[in-house]
Amino acid sequence: MFKKIAGLMLLGLAVNMAPVQAKTTLLFNVFVPRSNNFHEVAKAWAQDVEKATGGEVVIQFTAGNMAPPPEQLDAVKSGVFDIAFMANIFLKNKAPLLQATMLPWLVDESENASVALWRVYKKHIEAKAPFPEAHLLGLFHNAGGQMASLTDTPINSLDELKARKMWALPGPPADLLKALGMSPVATPAVQVGEMVSRKIVAGYTGIAPEIARDYKAGPYTKSFTWFPRAISSTSFSIFINRNKWNALSEKNREAIMSVSGEKLSAKGGAASYNEMQIALKEMKGDGVQVLPADPAFYAQLQEAAKPQFEAMRETGKQLGVDVDAMLKDFLVESGITGN
């Protein structure tokens, strides 16, 4: 009897000593205001990760933003937090080819554009200019910026535009206005509300309606001039500290990427497009006009954007990437035809 009890005790001890995979907790910093739709995207993805890894990897979120928007990658690299996302306009020197799909007139629907961006990154960019200093989890476009007037007169001609002092998002929107001989006020999007409320500018361009709403420019907006495609659609990268990524088991890395990549990119783009529609409806309800762009005005702005495309071609040549082929694939993957 004693031998039987001892045997059972040893069996129980052996079971208790069986190897158990330690749970890994990763910290995700989301820098945008709580009203921004990306919080929901990030939370849903965190649930997907926990499920895909069988609970072995858990994503937690910072209580508040822990680094300025342009410093998200640096903070991840230095271990302030493990996961972040940031606008690729702040990665111009480190990820120059990720600027290409933010050029004017390339995006009309952000979910399709986000999937297309991930696909062209994998096909054209990754081998020649991989994402720097961290492991890339996803890429997405926002709904895209149009042109807003803060006066009762819409901006729907080149003369009207050039008569204004304009705020523009840094990058392609600001470069477009500079090509027209203008001197825009170019600051991060978080500062647009300040520029608008202090009446420093009489219009803004390069941000989508939900961004204008989130950063307090919405109440001052009188009208949008709506182009067939966005003046620019900011793209974003979602990434994880490389050491933390490499420390995960191969099984868990594969599990995480099974719910990331194209899937995460699509979710980011879809959420942005849906939120843009909500914000635009709210703004229309507050009396904001939405006017189709005059074709002649659109053609003039298309012409003014050409130097940006030429500069991107040169960047591509230096890195061994055919930018024209890449952007052709991007438009095809986005479902865009024509001008």
N, C-alpha and C positions, 0 to 999 in steps of 0.2 A: 504493500500500500504506500509506504514511504517513497519507494522508488518511482511509483506512478505519479505521486504528487510532485516529486522533485523534477521528473521529466516534463510535467506540464509547466512548472515554473520556468524551466530553462527555455521551453518553447515560447512562452510569453515574453521572456527577456530577449530572445532572438528577434521576435516580431517588433518589439519596441526599439531595437537597435538597427532596424532596417533603415537604409539611407533615405532621408527626406530632403527634397529639393527646397532650399531656402527661398523664401519669398523676397523678391527684389522690389523695392519701392523707388520710383522715379518721380522727380519734382518738375512740374510743367509750369512755366511762367507765361501768362496770357496778358499782354501789356495793354490791350484795348479796354475801353470802358465796359462795365457790366452789361450795358444795353446792346453791345455789339454781338451779332449773331455767332461770331467765332467761338464764344464761350460754350454755346450748345454743341457746336461741331467738336470741340475738344473733349467735352464731357462724354459725348456719344462714342468717340474714338477710344477714350480711356476704358469705357465699358467693353468695347470690342476687344481691346488688348487683353484685359483681364480674363475674358471668356476664352479667347483664342489660346492663351497660355495656361489655361486651367487654374487660374489664380496665382500663378508663380510670378507674374509681373503685375504690379499695381501702380497706377498713375495717380499721384496726388497733385493738387494745385496750390500755388502760392496764395497767401491771403490777399495780396495786392501786388501790383507791378513792382519788380525789384531792379529794373534797369531801363534807361531811356530807350525808345524805339530803335535808334541806330546802333545800339550796343548789345542787342540780344545775342548775336553770334559770339561776341567777345565774352559775354557773361557765361554762356554755355561752355565755351572752350576753357574758361578758367574755373568752372565748377560751381559758380554761384547758384545755378539750378541746372537741371539735366536736359530739359526739352524746352524749346521755344519756337516761335515763328516770327518772321520779320519781312518787311517789304524789301523786295530785291533792288529797289532804287538805292538802298544803302549798301549794296554789295557790288557797285559798279566796277570797282577795281579788282575785287576778289572773284566775281562771277560775271564777267562782262557779257557772255552770251545769253545769260538769263534776262538781259535788258531787251533782247530782240523783240519778243512778243508784246512788250509794252509800248512799242512804237505806235504812232497814230494810225487809226482806221483798220485795226486788225481784229477787234473783238466786238461781237454783237450780243453774245449770250455767254455768261461766265461759266456755267457748268461744262458746256461743250469745249470752251476755251481751256478750261483747267485740265480736262482729260487730254486734249491735244497737246498742251504744254508738257505734261508728263511723258507723253509718247515721243515728242520730238527731243526732249531731254535724253531719254534712253537711246534714241536712234542716232541723234546728231551730236549731242553735247558731251555726254558722260565719258566717252572714251578719250576725248581730246581736252576737255576742260571740266573735270569732275567737280562736284560741289566741294568747297574748301572747308577744312578744319572741323568738320562734323559729319555725321552720317545723315543723309537726306531721307526723310520719311514721306514727304509729299510736296506738291507744288499746286498752287491754285491762283486763279485770277479773280479779282472782284468784279462787280457789275459794270464798272467803267465810268469814266468821267465825261460829263457834257459841259455846257457853257452856261453860266448863270449870271443874270443881271440883278443888281441890288437897287435899281431905279425902275420907274414905271416904263421906261423904254427898253424893249428887248434888244439883245445883241444879235443881229441877224444880217450884218453886212461888215465888210472889212473896214469901212470908214467908221462905223459905230464902235467896232472893237478897238481900233487904234486911237480913238478919242478917249478911251477909258484908262484909268489906272487899275490894273488887274492883279489879283492874286493867282498864282499858278503853282500846282504841285511841282516840286523839283523833278528834273528829268525831262521826258518827252514833252509834257505840257508847257513847261517853262521854255524849253528849247524852241518849241513851235512859235511862241510869241516873240522870242528873241530874233528868230529868222524873219519876222515881220518888222523888225526895227524897234520893237517895244522893250521896255525895261520892267518886267513883272516883279512883284514881290513874291519871292519863292521861299517858302518855309515848310517844315513838316506839317502834315495835315492837322496835327493836334493844335496848331496855332491859327488855323483859318478863322475860327470864331473870334479870336482877339482882333485880327486884322479887319474883319467885317464889322464888328460891333464898334470899333473905334473910328470907323469910316475912313480908314486909310486907303481902301480900295472901293471901286464901284462895280466890281464883278469878280467872279472866280471861275476857274476851270481846272479840270483834271481829277476831280473827285466825284464819286457817285452820290446820289441824294441821301442814302443812309449815312454816309460819312459826314456830309454837311449837317445832317441832323444830330449825329452823335457828338460832333465837335462845335455845336451851338451856332452854326451859320444858317440853319433852316429858317428861323423867324425873320431874318433880314432879306430872304430871297424873294424876288418878285416874279421872275420867270426863268425858265430853262429854254435854251435853244438846243433842240434834239437832233443829233446827226445820225445818219444811217448806221454808223459804227462809232464806237467810243473814240473820243479824242485821245485817250489813253486808258488802258485798264491796268492798274497796278497788279503785279504778280507777287506772290508771297512764297517763301520757303518754310517748311516745317522740318525741324532737325533735332538730333539728339547728340549729346556729348559722345565723342568717338570712343573714349576709353570705357564709358559706361556701356556703350553698345557692344564693344568687343568682349566685355566681361560676361555678357549674357551667353547662355548656351546656344549652340547652333539651332537647336529645336525651337527655342523661344525667339531667336532672331527671325527664323522663317515664319513662325506663327504671327509675329508682329507685322512683318511685311505682307502677310496674307490679308491683313485688314488695312494696310497702308497703301503707299504707292498710288496707283490710279484710283483706287476706291476712296482713299482719303482726299485726294485731289478733287474728285467729283463732288464729294460732300461739301468741301469748302466752297467750290464755285456755285453749287446749287443754293447753299444757304445765303450766299451774298446776293444772288439774283433774286431770291424770294424776299429778302429783306429790302432790297432796292425797290421792289414793287410795293411793299408795304409803306415805306417811307415816302415814295412818290405819291401814293394815294392820300396819305396824310397831308402832304404839302399842297396837293391840289385842293383838298378840303379846306385848307387855310387860305385859298385864293391864289396860289402860285400857278401861273400859266405855263403850259408846255407847248412850244411852237416848233414845227418841223423846220430844219435848217433850209435856207434858200439854196438851191442847187449851185448858183454862181458863187456864193460864199463858201460852200463846201469845196468846190473845185479850187478856189484860191487857197484854202487851207491845206488841201491835199498837195498842191504844188509846193507850198512852203515847207512841207514835211520831208520833201525828197532828200535834202542834205543829211537828215538823220539816218535814212536808209543807206545812203552811200557810206557814211561813217561806220555803220554796222557791218557793211560788206568788208571794209578794210580790217575791222577787228576780227571778223571771221577768217580772212585770209591769213592773218598772223597766227591764228590758232589751228589752221588747217580745216576749217569748216566752211562749207558752201552755204552762206546765209540765205541766198535766194531759194535754194532747194529746201532748206529748213523751213522758211516761212511759207513756201508753197505747200509743204506737208502740213504745216500748222493750220493753214486755211482749209485744206481738204479735210483734215481730222475734225475741224470745227464745224464743218458743213457749210462753209461760206463760198459762194461763187459770185462773180461779177465785181463791180466797183462799190 
